[in-house]
Amino acid sequence: MSKSSFLRSAATLGAGIAFLTACSVGPDYVQPTAPQSLSYKEAGKWKKGEPKDDISKGNWYSVFHDEKLNELEAEAQMANQNLRAAAARVSESRALARETEANFFPTIDFSAAGSRQRTSPNDGQAVAQSPTGVAPATTFTSATVVPFDLSYEVDIWGKIRRAYESAGDQAQATLADFENALLSLKADVATNYFALETADSLIDVQRRTIQAYKENLDLTNSRFKGGISTLLDVEQAEATLAAAQAQLGQFQQTRAQYEHAIAVLLGRPPSTFSLSFRPLHSQPPVIPPGLPSSLLERRPDVSAAERRVAAQNAQIGVAIAAYFPTVQLTGQTGLDSGDLGLLFNWQSRIWSYGPSIQFPIFEGGQISATVKQERAKYEENVALYREQVLVAFQDVENGLSSLRYLSQQQEAEDRAFTAYNKALELTNQRYTTGLVSYFDVIQAEGLALGAEQQTVQIQGNRMASTVLLIKALGGGWADSPLAKPDHGDHVSQPLAAPTVLGPVKGQAVPAAGQ
């Protein structure tokens, strides 16, 4: 064959392969519809959601202006073991996508074999073929070198393309899982940190209360010795002090548990970590009531669910492709010689090439069952995606309502605390003049203490609810252009990889929502 004829044949073959691989069986992906809402029930506006994981979540915890919290968050992001596991899963899914991508290309192997052999003079077949009836022993060397052994599956029906499409979508879902783990980690550190500060505030209140109870006990003892108070008053004062000391131990136990939880989030053994006494001093940041609801599009759990729908949609195409024939192109070239000295002689060359085709004739309904299974998995993933959108709505509504009602509760509890303190002051005055018994003092003290504890607890709940609302919104609202009113349309950028991972090599994995 001439060189020009060979080039024409190669071009024809390439064009034929390109034509055959221009289609992919199975449904093309269309993002499923999800539950919609025109506005939040509690506050704000809502628009159609489209996953936008590419928007940086940012260090949103800095809005609390707490340097110690910032330090803990940074340490957790470097050492948290769950986050490291999530990062490893991202690397695993990307490697799987690259492994699937390799099926687009032919496999080329190298093989070589050689042997030194001796034949037997007593071999029956050799003796029968010998004209003298005697078969001499012979020794010879043979060698085969095949530097190129090629195999390639022609992706006529798009099976490989669908498989790679699915692997790419799964990689995106795993990356969204990493972002969700990161967002959850930040929220967990902040929530436990403010819970610990709340416990410290309760401990501070309890210690001051215990000191006041001790002074009351001393006063009651003095009055008893002076014949003004009764032994009952003394016993009640002692019981009140002991009960307050017992409750202090409960608050200290709770504080220790929060400290241990923060240590684990930071990747440290609890025995090596401690936080200094720090009563709650932060105030929850004011989240703009007109916060654009489009921030909900950035929730990584919603994005992950949507990407898994896309991945499963591609798997339907992989299953359908099993109905159609598989075409393999194979080729081999090399050298073969029974004499090692002649191995590299031009006449020792060998080659072969040709296609093979495999077509399913009867498989007992296995392919049909597989297709039904993949379609059922798709419907399952669609339902899970829609459920995740509903959960996202619920989380934001819960956060908005919690902050609103906790604010109202805080105002009412502040008024109650002021009134209970005034009543306690008046009761103490009446007790001093002998107008009431010490039992009335104990009641007034208990009500005042309960009101102060409740005030502290509500403040801690407001901090926790603020953290959970920011998490529900995807985080990073303070430093995002979406947090600005009348921002207009936002043009999304390619999905960024987590900083703990290296860049993707080879063909890029499609971004979420694209």
C-alpha positions as CSV (number, residue, x, y, z in Angstrom):
1,M,0.0,0.0,0.0
2,S,1.3,3.4,-0.9
3,K,1.8,6.2,1.6
4,S,-1.0,8.3,0.0
5,S,-3.4,5.3,0.1
6,F,-2.5,4.6,3.7
7,L,-3.3,8.2,4.6
8,R,-6.6,8.2,2.8
9,S,-7.6,4.9,4.5
10,A,-6.6,6.4,7.9
11,A,-8.5,9.6,7.2
12,T,-11.6,7.6,6.2
13,L,-11.4,5.4,9.2
14,G,-11.0,8.4,11.5
15,A,-14.0,10.1,9.9
16,G,-16.1,7.0,10.3
17,I,-15.2,6.7,13.9
18,A,-16.0,10.3,14.5
19,F,-19.4,9.9,12.8
20,L,-20.2,6.8,14.8
21,T,-19.2,8.4,18.1
22,A,-21.2,11.6,17.6
23,C,-24.2,10.4,19.6
24,S,-24.9,9.2,23.1
25,V,-27.8,7.0,24.1
26,G,-29.8,7.8,27.2
27,P,-31.5,11.0,28.3
28,D,-29.7,14.3,28.3
29,Y,-29.6,15.9,31.7
30,V,-32.2,18.5,32.5
31,Q,-32.2,19.9,36.1
32,P,-35.3,18.7,37.9
33,T,-37.8,21.2,39.2
34,A,-37.8,21.8,42.9
35,P,-40.3,23.3,45.3
36,Q,-40.6,27.1,44.9
37,S,-41.5,30.0,47.1
38,L,-41.9,33.6,46.2
39,S,-40.9,34.8,49.7
40,Y,-39.9,33.7,53.1
41,K,-42.7,33.3,55.5
42,E,-40.7,35.0,58.2
43,A,-38.8,37.6,56.2
44,G,-37.1,38.5,52.9
45,K,-37.7,37.5,49.3
46,W,-37.1,34.4,47.4
47,K,-36.2,33.6,43.9
48,K,-35.6,30.5,41.9
49,G,-32.6,28.6,43.3
50,E,-29.7,27.4,41.2
51,P,-26.7,25.8,42.9
52,K,-23.7,28.3,43.0
53,D,-21.0,26.6,45.0
54,D,-18.4,28.7,43.2
55,I,-19.2,31.7,45.5
56,S,-16.7,31.7,48.3
57,K,-18.1,30.9,51.7
58,G,-15.6,33.1,53.3
59,N,-14.6,33.4,56.9
60,W,-18.1,34.5,57.9
61,Y,-17.4,34.0,61.6
62,S,-15.3,37.2,61.6
63,V,-18.6,39.1,61.8
64,F,-18.6,38.4,65.5
65,H,-15.4,40.3,66.0
66,D,-13.9,37.8,68.4
67,E,-10.2,37.2,67.9
68,K,-10.2,34.0,69.9
69,L,-13.0,32.5,67.8
70,N,-11.1,33.4,64.7
71,E,-8.0,31.6,66.0
72,L,-10.0,28.5,66.9
73,E,-11.7,28.5,63.5
74,A,-8.4,28.7,61.6
75,E,-6.9,25.9,63.7
76,A,-9.9,23.7,63.1
77,Q,-9.7,24.1,59.4
78,M,-6.1,22.9,59.5
79,A,-6.4,19.9,61.8
80,N,-10.0,18.7,61.9
81,Q,-10.1,15.0,61.0
82,N,-13.5,14.9,59.5
83,L,-12.5,17.7,57.1
84,R,-9.3,15.8,56.2
85,A,-11.5,12.7,55.4
86,A,-13.8,14.9,53.3
87,A,-10.7,16.2,51.4
88,A,-9.5,12.7,50.8
89,R,-12.9,11.7,49.4
90,V,-12.6,14.7,46.9
91,S,-9.2,13.4,45.8
92,E,-10.6,9.9,45.5
93,S,-13.6,11.0,43.3
94,R,-11.3,13.1,41.1
95,A,-9.0,10.1,40.6
96,L,-12.0,8.0,39.7
97,A,-13.0,10.6,37.1
98,R,-9.5,10.5,35.6
99,E,-9.7,6.7,35.6
100,T,-12.9,6.9,33.7
101,E,-11.4,9.5,31.3
102,A,-8.7,7.0,30.4
103,N,-11.3,4.9,28.6
104,F,-11.4,7.5,25.9
105,F,-7.9,6.5,24.8
106,P,-6.5,3.2,23.5
107,T,-4.4,0.9,25.7
108,I,-0.9,0.1,24.4
109,D,1.1,-2.7,25.9
110,F,4.6,-4.0,25.5
111,S,5.5,-7.6,25.8
112,A,8.6,-9.7,25.1
113,A,9.3,-13.4,25.5
114,G,12.2,-15.7,24.9
115,S,13.0,-19.4,25.5
116,R,15.8,-21.9,25.1
117,Q,14.5,-25.4,24.3
118,R,15.7,-29.0,23.7
119,T,13.7,-31.7,21.9
120,S,13.7,-35.3,22.9
121,P,15.1,-37.9,20.4
122,N,12.5,-40.4,21.8
123,D,9.6,-38.2,20.8
124,G,7.2,-40.5,18.9
125,Q,6.1,-38.0,16.4
126,A,9.6,-36.8,15.6
127,V,10.7,-40.5,15.1
128,A,7.8,-41.2,12.8
129,Q,8.6,-38.2,10.6
130,S,12.3,-39.0,10.4
131,P,13.3,-40.9,7.1
132,T,15.9,-42.8,9.0
133,G,13.7,-43.7,11.9
134,V,15.9,-41.9,14.3
135,A,15.1,-38.4,15.7
136,P,18.2,-36.5,16.8
137,A,18.0,-34.2,19.8
138,T,17.9,-30.6,18.9
139,T,18.4,-27.4,20.9
140,F,17.2,-24.0,19.7
141,T,16.3,-20.5,20.9
142,S,13.1,-18.6,20.1
143,A,12.2,-15.0,20.9
144,T,9.2,-12.8,20.4
145,V,9.1,-9.0,20.9
146,V,5.8,-7.2,20.6
147,P,6.5,-3.5,21.4
148,F,3.0,-2.4,20.5
149,D,-0.2,-4.3,21.4
150,L,-3.1,-1.9,21.0
151,S,-6.7,-2.2,22.1
152,Y,-9.4,0.4,21.7
153,E,-13.2,0.4,22.3
154,V,-15.0,2.6,19.8
155,D,-17.5,4.6,21.8
156,I,-20.3,4.5,19.2
157,W,-23.2,4.7,21.6
158,G,-21.7,7.1,24.2
159,K,-21.3,4.6,26.9
160,I,-17.8,5.9,27.9
161,R,-18.9,9.5,27.5
162,R,-21.9,8.9,29.8
163,A,-19.7,7.1,32.3
164,Y,-17.2,10.0,32.4
165,E,-20.1,12.5,32.6
166,S,-21.4,10.6,35.7
167,A,-17.9,10.4,37.3
168,G,-17.4,14.1,36.7
169,D,-20.8,14.9,38.3
170,Q,-20.0,12.6,41.2
171,A,-16.7,14.4,41.7
172,Q,-18.5,17.7,41.8
173,A,-21.0,16.3,44.4
174,T,-18.0,15.1,46.5
175,L,-16.5,18.6,46.3
176,A,-19.8,20.1,47.4
177,D,-19.8,17.5,50.3
178,F,-16.3,18.9,51.3
179,E,-17.7,22.4,51.2
180,N,-20.6,21.3,53.4
181,A,-18.2,19.6,55.8
182,L,-16.2,22.9,56.0
183,L,-19.3,25.0,56.5
184,S,-20.5,22.6,59.2
185,L,-17.1,22.6,60.9
186,K,-17.1,26.4,61.1
187,A,-20.6,26.5,62.5
188,D,-19.8,23.7,65.0
189,V,-16.8,25.6,66.3
190,A,-18.7,28.8,66.6
191,T,-21.8,27.1,68.2
192,N,-19.7,25.3,70.8
193,Y,-17.6,28.4,71.5
194,F,-20.6,30.5,72.3
195,A,-22.2,27.7,74.3
196,L,-19.0,27.6,76.4
197,E,-19.2,31.4,76.9
198,T,-22.8,31.0,77.9
199,A,-21.8,28.4,80.4
200,D,-19.1,30.7,81.8
201,S,-21.7,33.5,82.1
202,L,-24.0,31.2,84.0
203,I,-21.1,30.2,86.2
204,D,-20.3,33.8,86.8
205,V,-24.0,34.5,87.8
206,Q,-24.0,31.5,90.1
207,R,-20.8,32.4,91.8
208,R,-22.1,35.9,92.6
209,T,-25.3,34.4,93.8
210,I,-23.5,32.0,96.0
211,Q,-21.5,34.9,97.5
212,A,-24.8,36.7,98.2
213,Y,-26.3,33.5,99.8
214,K,-23.3,33.2,102.0
215,E,-23.7,36.8,103.2
216,N,-27.4,36.1,103.8
217,L,-26.5,33.0,105.8
218,D,-24.1,35.1,107.9
219,L,-26.8,37.7,108.4
220,T,-29.4,35.1,109.4
221,N,-27.0,33.5,111.9
222,S,-26.3,36.8,113.4
223,R,-30.1,37.5,113.7
224,F,-30.6,34.1,115.1
225,K,-28.0,34.6,117.8
226,G,-29.6,38.0,118.6
227,G,-33.0,36.3,118.9
228,I,-34.5,38.0,115.9
229,S,-34.6,35.1,113.5
230,T,-35.5,31.5,114.0
231,L,-33.6,28.3,113.5
232,L,-35.9,27.6,110.6
233,D,-34.6,30.7,108.9
234,V,-31.0,29.5,109.4
235,E,-31.8,26.0,108.0
236,Q,-33.5,27.5,104.9
237,A,-30.5,29.8,104.3
238,E,-28.1,26.9,104.5
239,A,-30.3,24.8,102.2
240,T,-30.5,27.6,99.6
241,L,-26.7,28.0,99.6
242,A,-26.2,24.3,99.2
243,A,-28.6,24.1,96.3
244,A,-26.9,27.0,94.6
245,Q,-23.5,25.3,95.0
246,A,-24.8,22.1,93.5
247,Q,-26.2,23.9,90.5
248,L,-22.7,25.6,90.0
249,G,-21.2,22.1,89.7
250,Q,-23.8,21.3,86.9
251,F,-22.8,24.4,85.0
252,Q,-19.1,23.6,85.4
253,Q,-19.7,20.1,84.1
254,T,-21.5,21.5,81.0
255,R,-18.7,23.9,80.4
256,A,-16.1,21.1,80.5
257,Q,-18.1,19.1,77.9
258,Y,-18.2,22.1,75.5
259,E,-14.4,22.6,76.0
260,H,-13.8,18.9,75.2
261,A,-16.0,19.2,72.0
262,I,-14.0,22.2,70.8
263,A,-10.8,20.2,71.4
264,V,-12.0,17.4,69.2
265,L,-13.1,19.8,66.5
266,L,-9.5,21.2,66.6
267,G,-8.1,17.7,66.2
268,R,-6.6,17.8,69.7
269,P,-7.0,15.4,72.6
270,P,-9.2,17.0,75.2
271,S,-6.5,16.6,77.9
272,T,-4.2,18.9,76.0
273,F,-6.7,21.8,75.4
274,S,-8.3,24.4,77.6
275,L,-9.9,27.8,77.3
276,S,-9.6,30.5,79.8
277,F,-12.8,31.7,81.6
278,R,-14.6,33.9,79.2
279,P,-18.2,35.0,80.0
280,L,-20.4,35.8,77.0
281,H,-19.7,39.3,75.9
282,S,-20.5,39.3,72.1
283,Q,-23.8,40.6,70.7
284,P,-25.3,38.9,67.6
285,P,-24.6,40.8,64.4
286,V,-27.6,42.4,62.8
287,I,-28.4,40.5,59.6
288,P,-30.1,42.9,57.1
289,P,-33.8,42.1,56.9
290,G,-33.7,42.4,53.2
291,L,-30.9,39.8,52.8
292,P,-31.2,38.4,49.2
293,S,-32.7,35.0,49.3
294,S,-30.4,34.0,46.4
295,L,-27.8,33.2,49.0
296,L,-29.7,30.0,49.6
297,E,-28.4,28.9,46.1
298,R,-25.0,28.5,47.7
299,R,-25.9,25.8,50.1
300,P,-23.4,23.0,49.3
301,D,-25.8,20.2,50.4
302,V,-28.4,21.4,47.8
303,S,-25.6,21.5,45.2
304,A,-24.4,18.0,46.1
305,A,-27.9,16.6,45.8
306,E,-28.4,18.2,42.4
307,R,-25.0,16.9,41.1
308,R,-25.9,13.4,42.2
309,V,-29.1,13.6,40.2
310,A,-27.0,14.6,37.1
311,A,-24.6,11.7,37.8
312,Q,-27.4,9.2,38.0
313,N,-29.0,10.5,34.8
314,A,-25.8,9.7,33.0
315,Q,-25.8,6.2,34.5
316,I,-29.1,5.6,32.7
317,G,-27.2,6.1,29.4
318,V,-24.5,3.7,30.4
319,A,-27.1,1.0,31.1
320,I,-29.0,1.6,27.8
321,A,-25.7,1.3,25.9
322,A,-25.6,-2.3,26.9
323,Y,-28.4,-3.0,24.3
324,F,-26.0,-2.1,21.5
325,P,-23.0,-3.9,20.1
326,T,-19.5,-3.2,21.4
327,V,-16.8,-2.6,18.8
328,Q,-13.2,-3.2,19.6
329,L,-10.2,-2.2,17.4
330,T,-7.1,-4.3,18.1
331,G,-3.7,-4.2,16.5
332,Q,-0.3,-5.8,17.1
333,T,3.1,-5.4,15.6
334,G,6.5,-6.8,16.6
335,L,9.3,-9.3,15.9
336,D,9.3,-13.1,16.1
337,S,12.2,-15.4,15.4
338,G,13.3,-18.9,16.3
339,D,16.9,-17.7,16.0
340,L,17.9,-15.0,18.5
341,G,20.4,-13.7,16.0
342,L,17.8,-13.1,13.4
343,L,15.3,-11.4,15.8
344,F,15.9,-7.9,14.5
345,N,16.0,-9.0,10.9
346,W,13.4,-7.2,8.7
347,Q,11.9,-10.5,7.7
348,S,11.2,-11.3,11.4
349,R,8.5,-8.6,11.6
350,I,4.9,-9.6,12.4
351,W,1.7,-7.6,12.5
352,S,-2.0,-8.0,12.7
353,Y,-5.0,-5.6,13.1
354,G,-8.7,-5.8,12.8
355,P,-12.0,-5.0,14.5
356,S,-14.2,-7.2,16.7
357,I,-17.8,-6.8,17.5
358,Q,-19.9,-8.2,20.3
359,F,-23.7,-8.0,20.2
360,P,-26.1,-9.2,22.9
361,I,-28.6,-11.7,21.6
362,F,-30.2,-13.1,24.6
363,E,-29.5,-12.1,28.3
364,G,-32.8,-13.1,30.0
365,G,-33.9,-9.5,30.6
366,Q,-30.8,-8.5,32.5
367,I,-30.2,-5.3,30.6
368,S,-33.8,-4.2,30.8
369,A,-33.7,-4.8,34.6
370,T,-30.5,-2.8,34.9
371,V,-32.0,0.1,33.0
372,K,-35.1,0.1,35.2
373,Q,-32.9,0.0,38.3
374,E,-30.9,3.0,37.1
375,R,-34.1,4.9,36.3
376,A,-35.4,4.1,39.8
377,K,-32.2,5.4,41.3
378,Y,-32.6,8.6,39.3
379,E,-36.1,9.1,40.6
380,E,-34.8,8.5,44.1
381,N,-32.1,11.1,43.7
382,V,-34.6,13.6,42.3
383,A,-36.8,13.1,45.4
384,L,-33.8,13.5,47.7
385,Y,-32.8,16.7,45.9
386,R,-36.3,18.2,46.3
387,E,-36.3,17.2,49.9
388,Q,-33.0,18.9,50.4
389,V,-34.4,22.1,48.9
390,L,-37.3,21.9,51.3
391,V,-34.9,21.4,54.2
392,A,-33.0,24.4,53.1
393,F,-36.2,26.5,53.2
394,Q,-37.0,25.1,56.6
395,D,-33.5,25.9,58.0
396,V,-33.7,29.5,56.9
397,E,-37.3,29.9,58.1
398,N,-36.3,28.4,61.5
399,G,-33.3,30.7,61.8
400,L,-35.3,33.8,60.9
401,S,-38.1,32.9,63.3
402,S,-35.7,32.0,66.1
403,L,-34.0,35.3,65.9
404,R,-37.2,37.2,65.8
405,Y,-38.8,35.5,68.7
406,L,-35.7,35.3,70.8
407,S,-35.3,39.1,70.4
408,Q,-38.8,39.5,71.7
409,Q,-38.2,37.0,74.5
410,Q,-35.0,38.9,75.4
411,E,-36.8,42.2,75.8
412,A,-39.5,40.6,78.0
413,E,-37.0,38.7,80.1
414,D,-35.0,41.8,80.7
415,R,-38.1,43.5,82.1
416,A,-38.8,40.5,84.2
417,F,-35.3,40.5,85.6
418,T,-35.4,44.2,86.5
419,A,-38.8,43.7,88.2
420,Y,-37.6,40.6,90.1
421,N,-34.5,42.4,91.4
422,K,-36.6,45.3,92.6
423,A,-38.9,42.8,94.3
424,L,-35.9,41.1,96.0
425,E,-34.7,44.5,97.2
426,L,-38.0,45.3,98.7
427,T,-38.4,41.8,100.3
428,N,-35.0,42.1,101.9
429,Q,-36.0,45.5,103.4
430,R,-39.2,44.0,104.7
431,Y,-37.4,41.0,106.2
432,T,-34.9,43.3,107.9
433,T,-37.8,45.1,109.6
434,G,-39.5,41.8,110.5
435,L,-42.5,42.3,108.2
436,V,-42.0,39.0,106.3
437,S,-40.3,35.6,106.9
438,Y,-37.1,34.4,105.4
439,F,-39.2,32.1,103.2
440,D,-40.3,35.2,101.3
441,V,-36.7,36.2,100.8
442,I,-35.8,32.7,99.5
443,Q,-38.7,32.9,97.0
444,A,-37.7,36.4,95.8
445,E,-34.0,35.3,95.5
446,G,-35.0,32.2,93.5
447,L,-37.1,34.3,91.1
448,A,-34.4,36.9,90.6
449,L,-31.8,34.2,90.0
450,G,-34.0,32.3,87.5
451,A,-34.6,35.5,85.6
452,E,-30.9,36.3,85.4
453,Q,-30.1,32.8,84.3
454,Q,-32.8,32.9,81.7
455,T,-31.5,36.2,80.3
456,V,-28.0,34.7,79.9
457,Q,-29.4,31.6,78.2
458,I,-31.5,33.6,75.8
459,Q,-28.5,35.7,74.8
460,G,-26.5,32.4,74.2
461,N,-29.4,31.1,72.1
462,R,-29.4,34.2,70.0
463,M,-25.7,33.7,69.2
464,A,-26.3,30.1,68.3
465,S,-29.3,30.9,66.2
466,T,-27.3,33.6,64.4
467,V,-24.6,31.0,63.6
468,L,-27.2,28.5,62.3
469,L,-28.9,31.1,60.2
470,I,-25.7,32.1,58.5
471,K,-25.0,28.4,58.0
472,A,-28.5,27.9,56.5
473,L,-27.8,30.7,54.1
474,G,-24.5,29.0,52.9
475,G,-22.2,31.3,54.9
476,G,-20.2,34.3,53.7
477,W,-23.1,36.7,53.3
478,A,-21.1,39.6,54.8
479,D,-18.3,39.6,52.1
480,S,-20.4,38.5,49.2
481,P,-21.7,40.9,46.5
482,L,-25.0,39.1,46.9
483,A,-25.3,40.7,50.3
484,K,-25.7,44.1,48.7
485,P,-29.2,45.3,47.7
486,D,-30.0,45.6,44.1
487,H,-26.9,43.7,43.1
488,G,-28.2,42.7,39.7
489,D,-27.4,39.4,38.0
490,H,-24.3,37.6,39.3
491,V,-22.1,35.9,36.8
492,S,-20.8,32.6,38.4
493,Q,-17.2,31.6,38.1
494,P,-15.7,28.1,37.7
495,L,-15.9,26.0,40.9
496,A,-12.8,26.4,43.0
497,A,-11.1,23.5,44.6
498,P,-10.5,23.4,48.3
499,T,-7.2,24.8,49.3
500,V,-6.1,21.5,50.9
501,L,-6.2,19.8,47.5
502,G,-4.1,20.2,44.4
503,P,-5.5,21.4,41.1
504,V,-7.2,18.9,38.7
505,K,-4.9,17.7,36.0
506,G,-6.2,16.6,32.6
507,Q,-9.7,17.3,31.4
508,A,-11.6,19.7,33.7
509,V,-14.5,18.3,35.6
510,P,-17.7,20.1,34.7
511,A,-18.8,22.7,37.3
512,A,-21.9,22.3,39.3
513,G,-25.0,23.7,37.5
514,Q,-23.2,24.0,34.2
